[in-house]
């Protein structure tokens, strides 16, 4: 029987479509030609816009939610072929070359070990992914039930302006306890965590065509200047140039 070196799949999903938590015995590159995905992998929420992709190693439980109509393209890598790839999830920049390689592989559906051209294409793909820059398009999610309830509420509406006291009371915890849980379980202070979540929301809105002003306001930033400063600090560029 002929073995495969890479497998691929392409599918289009409507806004808010949810692929329930699941796992694979192989690694997976998750990419969207159009639309934006939010991927909850392990205890981390990742943003995957069209200019980025997420590498998820074998065995990682993950769920995918579409933000806007989304054309997803994914490539599966057998464990014995992905030795040079990271052993943890991370978001990567999708260069024009990597994009075209991904689309070409998806068009072929499956690359076979008995086809030299397929083996060469697979190696090009693996080399490009291994060399890709890792990007901070993620926010760690807390595990404790009280902190997780706050995280889910803010994930559903990053722009809500409830203060820490109101959020803690709704979750059945004190402010001090909630602050401690976020710091211990995400490695970030709550205010930093909330700003990162708002940044991911703003990037989603920019990818969907929103203006810089609208994206910042809808994501919960107090002003456009505050949004631009936060965006530049995290992404190394202004939201206008990114858009």
C-alpha positions in Angstrom: 0.0 0.0 0.0 1.3 3.5 -0.9 1.9 5.7 2.1 1.1 9.4 2.2 3.6 12.0 3.2 1.0 14.8 3.7 -2.7 14.9 3.6 -4.9 18.0 3.2 -8.4 19.3 3.3 -10.3 22.4 2.2 -13.7 23.5 3.4 -15.9 26.6 3.7 -17.8 27.4 6.8 -20.4 30.1 7.8 -19.9 32.7 10.5 -19.8 31.4 14.0 -19.6 27.8 12.8 -17.9 25.7 15.6 -15.8 22.6 15.0 -16.2 20.8 18.4 -13.1 19.9 20.5 -11.2 17.0 18.9 -7.7 15.7 18.3 -5.6 14.0 15.6 -2.8 11.4 15.7 -0.9 13.7 13.3 0.2 17.3 13.3 -2.0 20.0 11.6 -1.4 23.3 9.9 -4.6 25.3 10.3 -5.0 28.2 7.7 -7.8 30.3 6.3 -7.6 31.7 2.8 -10.4 34.1 3.9 -12.2 34.8 7.1 -10.7 34.5 10.6 -10.7 31.5 13.0 -10.4 31.4 16.8 -8.8 28.1 17.9 -8.9 27.0 21.5 -6.0 24.5 21.8 -5.3 23.2 25.2 -5.5 26.1 27.6 -4.7 28.8 25.0 -7.0 30.8 22.6 -5.3 31.5 19.2 -6.3 33.9 16.5 -5.8 32.7 13.0 -6.5 35.5 10.3 -5.7 35.0 6.6 -2.1 36.3 7.0 -1.3 33.7 9.7 -1.6 30.0 10.4 -1.6 27.8 13.5 0.6 24.8 13.8 -1.0 22.2 16.2 1.1 19.1 17.0 -0.3 15.6 17.1 -2.5 14.9 20.2 -3.5 18.5 21.0 -7.2 18.8 21.7 -8.5 21.8 19.8 -11.8 23.5 18.8 -12.2 26.0 15.9 -14.8 28.8 15.7 -15.2 30.8 12.5 -15.4 34.6 12.7 -17.0 35.6 9.5 -17.5 33.2 6.5 -14.3 31.3 6.4 -12.5 29.2 3.8 -10.2 26.9 5.8 -7.3 25.0 4.4 -5.5 22.5 6.5 -2.5 20.2 6.0 -1.9 17.1 8.1 1.6 15.9 8.9 2.4 12.4 10.1 4.4 12.4 13.3 7.3 10.7 11.7 7.5 13.5 9.1 7.3 16.4 11.5 10.5 16.0 13.5 11.7 19.5 12.6 8.4 21.1 13.5 7.6 22.6 17.0 6.2 20.3 19.7 3.9 23.0 20.9 1.2 25.1 19.2 2.2 28.4 17.7 1.0 31.0 15.2 3.2 31.6 12.2 3.4 34.2 9.4 2.1 32.9 6.1 4.5 34.3 3.5 3.3 34.5 -0.2 5.4 31.4 -1.0 4.0 29.4 1.9 0.5 30.4 0.9 0.9 29.2 -2.6 2.6 25.9 -1.4 -0.4 25.3 0.9 -2.9 25.9 -1.8 -1.1 23.7 -4.3 -0.9 20.8 -1.7 -4.6 21.2 -0.9 -5.3 21.0 -4.7 -3.5 17.7 -4.8 -5.4 16.5 -1.6 -2.7 13.9 -0.8 1.0 13.6 -1.4 2.3 10.1 -1.8 5.7 8.7 -0.9 6.1 7.0 -4.3 6.0 10.3 -6.2 9.3 12.2 -6.2 7.5 15.5 -7.1 5.2 15.0 -4.1 8.1 14.3 -1.8 9.9 17.4 -2.9 6.8 19.5 -2.4 6.3 18.1 1.0 9.9 18.9 2.0 9.5 22.5 0.8 6.3 22.8 2.9 7.9 21.3 6.0 11.0 23.6 5.6 8.9 26.7 5.3 6.8 25.9 8.3 9.9 25.1 10.4 11.5 28.4 9.5 8.5 30.6 10.0 8.5 33.3 12.7 6.3 32.7 15.7 3.8 35.4 16.5 2.0 36.5 19.7 -1.6 35.9 18.4 -2.8 34.1 21.5 -4.1 34.5 24.9 -3.7 31.9 27.7 -7.0 30.7 29.2 -7.4 30.0 32.9 -8.5 26.6 34.1 -10.2 27.4 37.5 -13.9 27.5 37.1 -14.3 31.0 38.4 -11.6 32.6 36.3 -12.7 30.5 33.3 -16.2 31.9 33.6 -14.8 35.5 33.5 -12.6 34.5 30.5 -15.6 33.1 28.6 -17.8 36.1 29.3 -15.1 38.5 28.0 -14.3 36.3 25.0 -18.0 36.6 24.0 -17.8 40.4 24.4 -14.3 41.8 24.7 -15.6 45.3 24.7 -17.8 45.0 27.8 -16.6 47.6 30.3 -17.5 45.8 33.6 -14.9 46.5 36.2 -13.0 43.8 38.1 -15.3 44.0 41.1 -18.4 43.2 39.0 -16.7 40.4 37.1 -15.4 38.9 40.3 -18.8 39.1 42.0 -20.6 37.5 39.0 -18.0 34.6 39.1 -18.4 34.1 42.8 -14.9 35.1 43.7 -13.1 38.1 45.4 -11.2 40.5 43.3 -7.9 39.4 45.0 -8.7 35.7 44.2 -9.5 36.5 40.6 -6.3 38.5 40.1 -4.3 35.7 41.7 -5.9 33.0 39.5 -5.2 34.9 36.3 -1.6 35.6 37.3 -1.0 31.9 38.3 -2.8 30.2 35.5 -2.1 32.5 32.5 1.2 34.0 33.5 -0.4 37.5 32.9 -1.9 40.1 35.2 -5.7 40.4 34.5 -5.3 43.8 33.0 -2.7 42.5 30.6 -4.8 39.4 29.8 -7.8 41.6 29.0 -5.8 43.9 26.7 -4.4 40.9 24.8 -8.0 39.5 24.3 -9.1 42.9 23.0 -6.2 43.0 20.7 -7.2 39.7 19.2 -10.7 41.0 18.7 -9.5 44.1 17.1 -7.3 42.2 14.6 -10.4 40.0 13.7 -12.3 43.2 13.0 -9.5 44.7 10.9 -9.3 41.4 8.9 -13.1 41.8 8.3 -12.6 45.3 6.8 -13.3 47.5 9.8 -11.6 50.9 10.0 -8.9 51.4 12.7 -11.2 53.6 14.6 -14.1 51.2 14.5 -12.0 48.2 15.3 -10.5 49.8 18.4 -13.9 51.0 19.6 -15.7 47.7 19.0 -12.8 45.8 20.8 -13.2 48.0 23.9 -10.3 50.5 23.6 -10.9 53.8 25.3 -9.6 55.7 22.3 -8.1 55.2 18.9 -4.7 56.4 20.1 -4.8 53.9 23.0 -5.6 51.1 20.4 -2.8 52.2 18.1 -0.3 52.2 20.9 -1.3 48.8 22.2 -1.3 47.3 18.7 2.1 48.7 17.9 3.6 47.4 21.2 2.3 43.8 20.5 2.5 43.6 16.7 5.4 45.8 16.0 3.4 47.9 13.5 0.4 50.2 13.4 -3.1 48.8 12.8 -3.4 51.1 9.7 -0.3 49.5 8.1 -1.5 46.0 9.2 -4.9 46.6 7.6 
